[in-house]
Amino acid sequence: MVDSGSKSSAPRKRADARRNEQTLLDAAAAAFVRSGVDVPVRDIAAKAGVGVGTIYRHFPTRADLIVAVYRHQVEACAEAGPALLASSSTPHAALASWINLFVDFLVTKHGLAEALQSDNAAFQTLHAYFLDRLVPVCAELLDAAAKAGEIRADVEAFELMRGVGNLCIGADKNSRYDARRMVGLLIAGLRLH
């Protein structure tokens, strides 16, 4: 009986831990958008409704938290691609929606680029991870739109993502610059008709 009870409570703890971690990641992501990656941990804890100790149990260092948030958001963006392709009216519409998510990902990274350039070993593999997860998703969306005859077929995923990234640089520093509008013009320009 005791073994049976401990087995049933162990998965529940893991599910609770996953939910807590998810809540922490969402709260940290929102705090990073609002205040940058140097936001006080107590602010993240308050937003998540947990104590500071809970954050440090899940993420012993700020770098661990930044990496986890970044990976969490990359995964969300990667998972959105196939879902959008399945649910959108056209492959081009799916591509445009995914690119909008990608823009959100890029323009909300206050301080992240600087943190990623630091000497911290935790950040060294993130760029490769980002490319490994997102370039294939973008390629799938581009291929589907090209096969449907909606866009030109000679656009490579890395090129498009790099172009979108370049259009997003400095978007938070100039209120007259609308990165989303510029990216929208780029995506519209891919159309064949």
C-alpha positions in Angstrom: 0.0 0.0 0.0 2.7 2.4 0.9 4.5 1.8 -2.5 1.3 2.3 -4.4 0.7 5.6 -2.6 4.1 6.9 -3.3 4.0 6.0 -6.9 0.7 7.9 -7.4 2.0 11.0 -5.6 5.4 11.1 -7.5 3.9 11.8 -10.9 1.6 14.5 -9.3 4.7 16.2 -7.9 6.4 16.1 -11.3 3.3 17.6 -12.9 3.2 20.3 -10.1 6.8 21.0 -10.6 6.3 21.3 -14.4 3.4 23.7 -13.8 5.4 25.7 -11.3 8.3 25.9 -13.8 5.9 26.9 -16.6 4.4 29.6 -14.4 7.9 30.9 -13.5 9.0 30.9 -17.1 6.0 32.8 -18.2 6.4 35.3 -15.4 10.1 35.7 -16.1 9.4 36.2 -19.8 6.8 38.9 -19.1 9.2 40.6 -16.6 12.1 40.5 -19.1 9.8 42.2 -21.7 8.8 44.9 -19.3 12.1 45.5 -17.5 14.9 43.6 -19.3 16.8 40.5 -18.2 18.2 42.3 -15.1 14.8 42.6 -13.5 15.0 41.7 -9.8 14.2 38.1 -9.0 11.7 39.2 -6.3 9.6 40.9 -9.1 9.5 37.7 -11.1 8.6 35.7 -7.9 5.8 38.2 -7.1 4.4 37.9 -10.6 4.5 34.1 -10.5 3.0 34.1 -7.0 5.9 32.2 -5.5 8.7 32.9 -3.1 12.2 33.8 -4.3 13.5 30.5 -3.0 11.2 28.7 -5.4 12.8 30.4 -8.3 16.3 29.6 -7.1 15.3 25.9 -6.6 14.3 25.7 -10.3 17.0 28.1 -11.6 20.0 28.5 -9.3 21.5 31.4 -11.3 20.1 34.3 -13.4 21.8 32.7 -16.4 19.9 29.5 -15.8 16.7 31.5 -15.8 17.5 33.5 -18.9 18.5 30.3 -20.8 15.3 28.5 -19.7 13.1 31.4 -20.7 14.9 31.7 -24.1 14.5 27.9 -24.7 10.9 28.0 -23.6 10.1 30.8 -26.1 12.1 29.2 -28.9 10.1 25.9 -28.3 6.8 27.8 -28.4 7.8 29.5 -31.7 8.9 26.2 -33.1 5.7 24.4 -32.1 3.5 27.2 -33.5 4.8 26.6 -37.1 3.1 23.2 -37.8 0.0 24.3 -35.8 -0.4 27.4 -37.9 0.2 25.5 -41.1 -2.6 23.1 -40.2 -5.1 25.7 -39.1 -4.5 28.7 -41.4 -6.5 29.4 -44.5 -3.4 29.3 -46.8 0.3 28.4 -46.3 1.2 32.1 -46.9 -1.2 33.1 -44.1 0.5 30.5 -41.8 3.9 31.9 -42.8 2.8 35.5 -42.1 1.3 34.5 -38.7 4.5 32.6 -37.8 6.7 35.5 -38.8 4.6 37.8 -36.6 5.3 35.4 -33.7 9.0 35.5 -34.6 8.9 39.3 -34.6 7.3 39.2 -31.1 10.1 36.9 -30.0 12.8 39.2 -31.4 11.6 42.6 -30.3 10.8 41.5 -26.7 14.3 40.4 -25.9 15.4 43.6 -24.0 18.9 43.0 -22.9 19.0 39.4 -24.0 21.3 40.0 -27.0 23.7 41.7 -24.7 23.5 38.8 -22.2 24.1 36.3 -24.9 27.3 38.1 -25.9 28.7 37.7 -22.4 31.4 35.3 -21.4 28.9 33.1 -19.5 29.2 29.5 -20.8 25.4 29.0 -20.3 24.7 31.3 -23.2 27.2 29.9 -25.7 25.0 27.2 -27.3 21.8 29.2 -27.4 22.3 30.8 -30.8 22.9 27.3 -32.4 19.8 26.0 -30.6 17.8 28.9 -31.9 18.8 28.2 -35.5 18.5 24.4 -35.2 14.9 24.7 -33.9 13.6 27.6 -35.9 15.2 27.5 -39.4 13.5 24.1 -40.2 10.2 25.5 -39.1 10.5 28.5 -41.3 11.7 26.3 -44.2 8.6 24.1 -43.8 6.4 27.2 -44.0 8.2 28.6 -47.0 8.1 25.3 -48.8 4.4 24.9 -48.3 3.7 28.4 -49.5 6.0 27.9 -52.5 4.4 24.6 -53.4 1.0 26.3 -53.2 2.2 28.8 -55.7 1.8 31.7 -53.3 5.4 32.9 -53.0 8.6 32.8 -54.9 10.5 29.5 -54.4 14.0 30.9 -54.1 13.8 32.2 -50.6 15.8 30.4 -48.0 14.6 30.2 -44.4 17.9 31.5 -42.9 17.9 34.5 -45.3 14.3 35.4 -44.4 14.9 35.0 -40.7 18.1 37.1 -40.9 16.2 39.8 -42.9 13.4 39.8 -40.3 15.9 40.0 -37.5 17.7 43.0 -39.2 14.4 44.8 -39.6 13.7 44.3 -35.9 17.0 45.8 -34.7 16.5 49.0 -32.7 12.7 48.7 -32.9 12.5 49.5 -29.1 14.7 52.6 -29.5 12.7 54.6 -32.0 9.0 55.1 -31.5 8.6 56.2 -35.1 10.0 52.9 -36.4 7.4 50.1 -36.8 9.3 46.8 -37.2 6.1 44.9 -37.6 5.0 47.1 -40.5 8.4 46.7 -42.2 8.3 42.9 -41.8 4.8 42.9 -43.1 6.0 44.6 -46.3 8.8 42.0 -46.6 6.4 39.1 -46.3 3.9 40.7 -48.7 6.8 41.1 -51.1 7.3 37.4 -51.2 3.9 36.9 -52.9 3.7 35.9 -56.5 0.3 37.5 -57.1 
